[in-house]
């Protein structure tokens, strides 16, 4: 016997028999695997059982792959799961491998050792009734197989909400059992704001009696928005309650960063619940900080009692607090309101409480835009909206209302202000540095505006305007004001138009009655040499980017009718009292008059007039000449006479800067027509003597 064991023929025969037995066992196992576990009939039967009651159909290629080692594995190609009640595909999988544990072959429960899905594509969308199109698959009841490992590669989910599609590319999803829990890792890409965003996620899934728990769910994303990189991070505890079919979230933390703008957003949700068609969150807290456009932004948003279903959103309380700080100012905004949304009625903010102010850091002026307003705002599903607010603006009562019509892209508004003080808002604005059309009206989508308003008092750096009433019409092309007011001690009415162009075009038409003429001329033309009360009418146009260009292009007509006033700077009653040929211009001097009439035509900033008339009991004056408003110079030829005397009139010339012109007797005009020096000397002597005698009576 021992010799036989040592024999090579013995071992050759033994190995041959053993190999034959192994081959026979493998062949038998393959036959059993094919006939019992992975037969064509068994595969279709299992697939039909999986989709039972859904109205869906499943199909795949007939060339089913089967392997023995390292585990019994079934390979299917081109698996298609149809829509419910249709043959149209809703899920398509290019290849799927299912490897079962060996004990499954011997009657134990089904245990999938390794499940690999490659190049799957499915549509995931919410229907009009709020249900998801694949809900019938993940809500199936019954005994599910034990899965030890699941791998999904190079797959795509077409996720759609409303009319918005979010394609999710899943590069890899790995899911494996770790004792009584499961660990998963995933990464892929999606399209956000038209650019690709890469995302990664991981977590651990724990099973308990109520369902599933993900105690440290994490998700990260990196991408670009408007060519600026951003980063998103989220983590929290997530629970799936099987019987209630509800997701429960605890301590969810969301963070977003845009480094180029130094924008950071942090949000926290202490607790929330999500069921099939309902989201409830008791509180949402968020903080936003940024440094952009040369300003530092800080804000916080708190939401209490949020409830959402597909046709309704109800928020019990929203509080927003924000600040914006630059080198020149610091802005504050506080908004408190409840909010509701319904598909049929749109957005409603019924109890808005708004507080705002702006503090200038470079001066001690009062805060600007100091608002304490209460009101409501409604935004309708068709795009129309309306709002009403009352309260205080810059510590004065105000009431405003507005409605928007999307069909005409227009806003109609009404406003009542007790007082508007524009002085703080005009500080630091230099009209010589450039004037532009309002920015909010330059957008291609800017709505047109019609505002009917009344202001009891409008405070300006110059005059105070009372009882201002009128309308303002504004769009991308024109800004038109029409109205009336009490100012300069009288009343005024007319219109003012700004036409958007390069440069801007201005048109003004005003009719003032019973006004104090001095402040009007000072404010409008920087001319301060006439006092009195009366009427003024002007119709003018101009264009330009700054004050100098506007004055240089000024064209139009100015009419003045003044009573009981004075011409400042010269005393015509005693202009010849010192018998000198040059008369000094002095602001303290004045020529009282009963009436003054001027009709001037202005061309390119130069006003010209003929026979402007000044009358009083002692003086009658006719004036012809011009005033250059841009250079601030004047040229005047005056004829002075005594209405109660037959003495010849005296001609004067006024020329030079408006603030300090030179005044001389116009001797050439006085001696015109005389040839000899003796004749000229005599007429000058006689005229001056007669005027002197009369003036000194």
MOTAPE-V799790 format. One line per field, one symbol per residue. phi: phi as a letter, one per 40 degrees, with the letter a starting at -180 (. if undefined). A space follows every 10 residues. Layout:
phi: ???
This chain:
phi: .ccccccccc cccccccccc cccccccccc ccdccbcbcd cccccccccc cdgcgcbbaa cccccbbbbc acbbbbbfcb bcccgacccb bbbcaabbbc cccccbgccc bccabbbbfc aabbaccccg cccbccccbc bhcbccbcab bbbfbbbccb bgbbbbcbcc cabbbacbgc bbbbaaaaba bbfgbcbcbb aaibbbcacc ibbbcacbab ababbfgbca bbaaaibbbb ccccfbcbbb fcbbbbbbdc bfcbbbbbbd aabbbdbabb bcabbabbba baffabbaab bbbbfbbbbd babbbcabbb babbbbcbab bbabbbacaa bbdcbgcbbc bcbbbaabbc ccabccdbfc bbbbiaabbc ccgcaaabab ibbfgbcaab aabbbcdbfb bbbbabbcab bcdccccgcb ccchbbcdcc cccdbcccbb bcaabcabcb dccbbbfcbi bbbaacbbbb bbibabafgb baaiaabbbc abccbbbbbb bbbgbccccc ccccbfbbbb bhbibababa aaaicacccc ccbcbibbbb bbbfbaccha bccbcbccfc cbbccbdcca bcacabbbbb bbbfgbcbab fcbbbacbbb bbbbiabccc cgbabbbbbb abcbbccccb cbbbahccca ccbbcccdcc bcgcbccccc cccccccccc cccccbc
